[in-house]
């Protein structure tokens, strides 16, 4: 079996260039996604703003299947 040094070096160079370009593209995509994405929704409000949370009402204690099914479809619980 004959090993060509020229062929192996060209393969290694191709792999290195491919890896560098892949890192550059993924880094650019992350930067672009951070630049375009909206403000973090769970960040504490600044200034006089207030963050209001709406809690789901308590689930009914009824044992009727229709009430439980209606509750599931309305609130997803």
C-alpha positions in Angstrom: 0.0 0.0 0.0 1.4 3.3 -1.1 0.8 6.5 0.9 1.0 9.7 -1.0 2.1 12.6 1.2 0.8 15.2 -1.2 -2.7 13.6 -1.2 -2.8 13.4 2.6 -1.7 16.9 3.1 -4.3 18.2 0.6 -6.9 16.2 2.6 -5.7 17.7 5.9 -5.7 21.2 4.5 -9.2 20.7 3.1 -10.4 19.5 6.5 -8.8 22.4 8.3 -10.3 25.0 5.9 -13.7 23.3 6.2 -13.6 23.3 10.0 -12.6 27.0 10.0 -15.3 28.0 7.7 -17.8 26.0 9.6 -16.8 27.7 12.9 -17.0 31.1 11.1 -20.5 30.4 9.8 -21.9 29.1 13.1 -20.4 32.1 15.0 -21.9 34.5 12.5 -25.3 32.8 12.8 -25.2 33.1 16.6 -24.2 36.7 16.4 -27.0 37.4 13.9 -29.5 35.6 16.0 -28.5 37.6 19.1 -28.6 40.8 17.2 -32.1 40.2 15.7 -33.8 38.4 18.7 -36.1 40.4 20.9 -35.3 41.3 24.5 -35.3 38.4 26.9 -39.0 38.0 28.0 -38.1 37.0 31.6 -35.8 39.9 32.2 -36.7 42.2 35.2 -38.5 45.3 34.0 -36.6 48.6 34.3 -37.9 52.0 35.5 -41.6 52.3 36.5 -42.6 49.2 34.6 -44.3 46.3 36.4 -44.3 42.7 35.3 -47.7 41.0 35.8 -48.2 37.3 35.9 -51.5 35.7 35.2 -52.0 32.5 37.1 -54.3 29.8 36.0 -57.4 29.2 38.1 -57.5 26.2 40.3 -58.6 23.0 38.7 -62.0 21.8 39.6 -62.3 19.1 42.2 -65.1 17.5 40.4 -64.9 13.8 39.6 -67.0 14.1 36.5 -65.1 13.1 33.4 -66.8 15.8 31.3 -65.6 18.6 33.7 -62.0 17.2 33.7 -62.0 16.9 29.9 -63.3 20.5 29.5 -60.7 21.7 31.9 -58.0 19.9 29.9 -59.1 21.5 26.6 -59.4 25.0 28.1 -56.1 25.1 30.1 -54.1 22.2 28.8 -53.7 20.7 32.2 
